[in-house]
Amino acid sequence: MARVVIVRHGTVLARRPLDCINAKAAGYPRIAAGSGVASLMLVAVVVLMVWKP
């Protein structure tokens, strides 16, 4: 198991550089995809509000 160092405000840094490569296990791609979908929906709402107020 990897040792971690907690820096401040819950930020966690790995001591070994290879520990940072396993981002898929942490669920980051799912969070990024959800953020992208939310951004596109927000853009669509703004376009519709400008087009037909």
Helices and strands as residue ranges (DSSP letters): E 4-6, E 12-14, G 17-20, G 24-26, H 28-51
